[in-house]
Amino acid sequence: MPGQHARTLRALIAAVLALQLYIVAEAAADANAPGISPTTQFTPLVAQVLTVPQPVRASDGQYHIAYELVLTNAIIAPVAIKTIEVRDAVSKRVLLSLEGSALAAQLNSIGNPVAHDDKAAIASSSTAILWLDVVFPDKQAVPDKIDHRIIAEVETPEGPRPLESMVETLTVDKADPIVLAQPVADGTWLMSEGCCIDFTHHRHGLAPIDGRLYVPQRFAIDYYLLDEQNRTWIGDPHDVGSYLSYGKPTLAAAEGLVVVASDGRPDQKPPEPPPIPPIADTVGNHVIIEVKPGTYLLYAHMKPGSIRVKVGDRVKVGQQIGLIGTTGNSTTPHLHFQLLTKPTFFPSDSQPYVFEKFELVGHETERIWDDNLGLQPNGTIPVRPAANPGPRENAMPLDRDVVRFSGSGG
C-alpha cells in the first residue's frame, strides 16, 4: 500500500521534526539544572571555523579579517537563513551584517562553490560554508573576541518557524602579520586571485585533505608581470617565452632556512589548462623557506632547472631563489606566492602577511586569470588607475591590485 506507506513516513518525519524543534525551543527551560549553565541550549545550526582570525592592513588602508564559518544543519528540516551578524562578543556591536543576495553570494554548500540563487538556505542534514571578510578602519577597532548571531526560519509541515542562534565565539589573533620584502624583481605586477571579498580560486579554495577541511590558499597571490601597456604576453600565446613573467627572478622575501627545493617537473604548455596533476605536483617546481617555526614561504610553479637553492641553505633578503615558470597546476607562467603554517602545501593553513613597501598604481577591472589569460585576443589586461594611488607600507595587496615594486635593486 504505497499511499499508506507515504502517509506513515510523512507522519514520522513530522513527529521527529516536532520533537527536535521542541527540544531546541524548550530545553533552555531546564538549563538551571545542576551542572548546566543557564545559557546552554540545543542549536539546530552548529558551526566551526577553519583558521584563527587575524587582522591584516590592506592596500585600501583598512584592516581585514578573512575567515570561514562552516555551518551544519543538524535537524531533518531545511533552515532558511535570513541574517548573519558578526559581532563584538563583549559589547554586542554588529561588525558585519549579511542578508538577502549579499548573504547568498557568500554562502555555498560544501562541494558546490557557487550559489545557484539568492536563497541562503541549508538543506536538511547538510553543511554550507560562509566566506567572511570583516573590515575595520584601524586596528584599534578590532575586538578581542567575536561571535555570530544567526536569524533564520525552520521549514516545518505547519509552516516556517523562527529561529535565532548564537554560534562560535572566537578569540582574534591581534599579533601583527609578518612583514616581507618583495618576492619578485622590480616592475609592475598584477596581483591576481588575492584576498578578500570577490570569488577567487585561492580565497574560496576549500580543500578536504586527510579527513579535515582546509583553505590552504586563503591569502595566496599569483604574480603576473605587466609592461607599460598592461600586457602580460606579446606574440604567440602558445609559446611560454611570449609571457612577460616567464624566466623572471623570484627573490627571498625574508631571511630563512630552505626546507624544500623540489625541481624536475616540465613546464605546462599554454594557453589551454593542463590536466589536474597528482596532489604532489600541484605547486610544480617549488621552494619552501622556513622564516620561523610555523611560518613558511612558498614559491610555486617555478621554471625547470632554475632553482638556485637547496635544502639546508640559509637565504638572505633579496637573494635569487629561481625563475618563474609554469609547472604543476599552472596554465600560463606566473609566481604563486603565499605563507604556510607547515612546510607543505597540502595540508596547511594560509595566514596573512604584509609587504614592507610597494606602490599601488591600478586595479584590474575584469577578472582574467590563469586559465583564460592566454585565450584572450591579446595579452592586455584591462586596468583602471587606482582610486587612491601611491606608496604603501606594511600592507597586503588586495585581489586584482596592480602594484609596482622598486626596492630590489634589480
Long-range contacts (C-beta under 8 A, 24 or more apart in sequence): 10-157, 13-76, 13-157, 14-156, 14-157, 16-76, 17-75, 17-76, 17-77, 17-156, 17-157, 18-156, 20-44, 20-75, 20-76, 20-77, 21-75, 21-77, 21-154, 21-156, 21-161, 24-75, 24-163, 43-74, 43-165, 43-166, 43-167, 44-73, 44-74, 44-75, 44-79, 44-154, 44-163, 44-165, 45-71, 45-72, 45-73, 45-74, 45-79, 45-122, 45-150, 45-152, 45-163, 45-165, 45-167, 46-71, 46-72, 46-74, 46-167, 47-71, 47-72, 47-148, 47-167, 47-168, 48-168, 49-168, 49-170, 50-213, 50-214, 50-215, 50-349, 51-215, 51-218, 51-349, 51-350, 51-351, 52-170, 52-171, 52-172, 52-173, 53-134, 53-146, 53-170, 53-172, 53-173, 54-172, 54-173, 54-174, 54-175, 54-177, 54-351, 54-352, 55-136, 55-139, 55-142, 55-172, 55-174, 56-177, 56-219, 56-352, 56-353, 56-354, 56-396, 57-139, 57-354, 57-394, 57-395, 57-396, 58-195, 58-196, 58-395, 58-396, 58-397, 58-398, 59-360, 59-392, 59-395, 59-396, 59-397, 59-398, 59-401, 59-403, 60-388, 60-398, 61-388, 61-395, 62-135, 62-136, 62-137, 63-135, 63-136, 63-137, 63-138, 63-139, 63-141, 63-142, 64-133, 64-134, 64-135, 64-136, 64-195, 64-196, 64-352, 64-396, 65-132, 65-133, 65-134, 65-135, 65-136, 65-142, 65-172, 66-132, 66-133, 66-195, 66-196, 66-203, 66-218, 66-219, 66-352, 67-132, 68-129, 68-130, 68-131, 68-132, 68-206, 68-215, 69-129, 69-130, 69-132, 69-148, 69-167, 69-168, 70-110, 70-127, 70-128, 70-129, 70-130, 70-213, 71-122, 71-127, 71-128, 71-129, 71-130, 71-150, 71-167, 72-122, 72-126, 72-127, 73-122, 73-123, 73-124, 73-125, 73-126, 73-127, 74-125, 75-124, 75-125, 75-154, 76-124, 76-125, 77-124, 77-154, 77-155, 77-156, 78-121, 78-122, 78-123, 78-124, 78-154, 78-155, 79-121, 79-122, 79-152, 79-153, 79-154, 79-155, 79-163, 80-119, 80-120, 80-121, 80-152, 80-153, 80-154, 80-155, 80-160, 81-107, 81-120, 81-121, 81-122, 81-150, 81-151, 81-152, 82-120, 82-151, 82-152, 82-153, 83-149, 83-150, 83-151, 84-130, 84-148, 84-149, 84-150, 84-151, 85-148, 85-149, 85-150, 85-151, 86-132, 86-134, 86-146, 86-147, 86-148, 87-146, 87-147, 87-148, 87-149, 88-143, 88-145, 88-146, 89-143, 89-145, 89-146, 89-147, 89-169, 89-170, 90-143, 90-144, 90-145, 91-143, 93-143, 95-134, 95-136, 95-143, 95-146, 96-132, 96-134, 96-135, 98-130, 106-130, 106-131, 106-132, 107-131, 110-206, 113-199, 113-204, 113-206, 114-199, 129-206, 131-203, 131-204, 133-195, 133-196, 133-197, 139-174, 142-172, 142-174, 143-172, 144-171, 144-172, 144-174, 145-169, 145-170, 145-171, 145-172, 146-170, 146-172, 177-351, 177-352, 177-353, 177-354, 177-396, 178-254, 178-291, 178-295, 178-339, 178-353, 178-354, 179-353, 179-354, 179-355, 179-356, 179-394, 180-253, 180-254, 180-297, 180-353, 180-354, 180-355, 180-356, 181-251, 181-252, 181-253, 181-254, 181-317, 181-318, 181-355, 181-356, 181-407, 181-408, 182-251, 182-253, 182-355, 182-358, 182-405, 182-407, 182-408, 183-223, 183-250, 183-251, 183-252, 183-253, 183-297, 183-299, 183-335, 183-337, 184-223, 184-225, 184-248, 184-249, 184-250, 184-251, 184-324, 184-335, 184-337, 184-405, 185-248, 185-249, 185-251, 185-405, 185-408, 185-410, 186-405, 186-406, 186-407, 186-408, 186-409, 186-410, 187-225, 187-226, 187-248, 187-404, 187-405, 188-225, 188-226, 188-227, 188-228, 188-361, 188-402, 188-403, 188-404, 189-223, 189-224, 189-225, 189-226, 189-402, 189-403, 189-404, 189-405, 190-223, 190-224, 190-226, 190-232, 190-364, 190-381, 190-400, 190-401, 190-402, 191-221, 191-222, 191-223, 191-397, 191-398, 191-399, 191-400, 191-401, 191-402, 191-403, 192-221, 192-222, 192-223, 192-224, 192-334, 192-364, 192-369, 192-370, 192-399, 192-400, 193-217, 193-220, 193-221, 193-222, 193-369, 193-370, 193-399, 194-219, 194-220, 194-221, 194-396, 194-397, 194-398, 194-399, 194-400, 194-401, 195-219, 195-352, 195-396, 195-398, 195-399, 196-398, 196-399, 197-399, 198-367, 198-399, 198-400, 200-369, 200-399, 201-369, 203-399, 207-346, 207-347, 209-346, 209-347, 210-347, 212-347, 214-346, 214-347, 214-348, 214-349, 215-349, 215-350, 216-340, 216-345, 216-346, 216-347, 216-348, 216-349, 216-350, 217-338, 217-350, 218-349, 218-350, 218-351, 219-338, 219-339, 219-350, 219-351, 219-352, 219-353, 219-396, 220-336, 220-337, 220-338, 220-350, 221-336, 221-337, 221-338, 221-397, 222-334, 222-335, 222-336, 222-369, 222-370, 223-324, 223-334, 223-335, 223-336, 223-337, 224-334, 224-373, 224-381, 226-381, 226-383, 226-402, 229-380, 230-362, 230-380, 230-381, 230-382, 230-383, 230-402, 231-378, 231-379, 231-380, 231-381, 232-332, 232-373, 232-379, 232-380, 232-381, 233-332, 233-373, 233-374, 233-379, 234-379, 237-270, 237-271, 237-332, 237-374, 237-375, 237-376, 237-379, 238-269, 238-270, 238-271, 238-374, 239-270, 240-267, 240-269, 240-270, 240-325, 240-326, 240-333, 242-379, 243-270, 243-326, 243-332, 243-333, 243-374, 243-379, 244-379, 245-324, 245-333, 245-334, 245-335, 246-303, 246-324, 246-325, 246-326, 246-333, 247-303, 247-306, 247-323, 247-324, 247-325, 247-333, 248-323, 248-324, 249-320, 249-321, 249-322, 249-323, 249-324, 249-410, 250-287, 250-299, 250-302, 250-320, 250-321, 250-322, 250-323, 250-324, 250-335, 250-337, 251-317, 251-318, 251-319, 251-320, 251-321, 251-408, 251-410, 252-289, 252-297, 252-315, 252-316, 252-317, 252-318, 252-319, 252-320, 252-321, 253-297, 253-317, 253-337, 253-355, 254-289, 254-291, 254-297, 254-317, 255-291, 255-314, 255-315, 255-316, 255-317, 256-289, 256-290, 256-291, 256-292, 256-297, 256-314, 256-315, 257-289, 257-290, 257-312, 257-313, 257-314, 257-315, 258-287, 258-288, 258-289, 258-290, 258-309, 258-310, 258-311, 258-312, 258-313, 258-314, 258-315, 259-288, 259-289, 259-290, 259-296, 259-311, 259-343, 260-286, 260-287, 260-288, 260-311, 260-343, 260-344, 261-287, 261-307, 261-309, 261-310, 261-311, 261-313, 262-286, 262-287, 263-302, 263-304, 263-305, 263-306, 263-307, 264-304, 265-304, 265-327, 265-328, 266-304, 266-327, 267-303, 267-304, 267-325, 267-326, 267-327, 267-333, 268-326, 268-327, 268-328, 268-330, 268-331, 270-326, 270-331, 270-332, 270-333, 270-373, 270-374, 271-331, 271-332, 271-373, 271-374, 271-375, 272-331, 272-374, 272-375, 273-331, 273-370, 273-371, 274-329, 274-330, 274-331, 276-329, 277-328, 277-329, 279-346, 281-328, 281-329, 282-328, 282-329, 282-345, 282-346, 283-328, 283-329, 283-336, 283-345, 284-325, 284-326, 284-327, 284-328, 284-329, 284-330, 285-322, 285-325, 285-327, 285-328, 286-328, 286-345, 287-321, 287-322, 288-340, 288-343, 288-344, 289-315, 289-321, 290-343, 294-341, 294-342, 295-339, 295-340, 295-341, 295-351, 296-339, 296-340, 296-341, 296-342, 296-343, 296-348, 297-337, 297-338, 297-339, 297-340, 298-336, 298-337, 298-338, 298-339, 298-340, 298-345, 299-335, 299-336, 299-337, 300-328, 300-330, 300-335, 300-336, 300-337, 300-345, 301-325, 301-326, 301-327, 301-328, 301-330, 301-333, 301-334, 301-335, 301-336, 302-327, 302-335, 303-327, 318-408, 318-409, 330-370, 331-370, 331-371, 331-373, 331-374, 332-370, 332-373, 332-374, 334-370, 352-396, 353-396, 354-394, 354-395, 354-396, 355-392, 355-394, 355-395, 355-396, 355-397, 356-393, 356-394, 356-407, 357-391, 357-392, 357-393, 357-407, 358-391, 358-392, 358-395, 358-397, 358-403, 358-404, 358-405, 359-389, 359-390, 359-391, 359-392, 359-403, 359-404, 359-405, 359-406, 360-386, 360-388, 360-389, 360-390, 360-391, 360-392, 360-397, 360-401, 360-402, 360-403, 361-385, 361-386, 361-389, 361-402, 361-403, 361-404, 362-386, 362-389, 362-401, 362-402, 363-387, 363-400, 363-401, 363-402, 364-400, 364-401, 364-402, 367-400
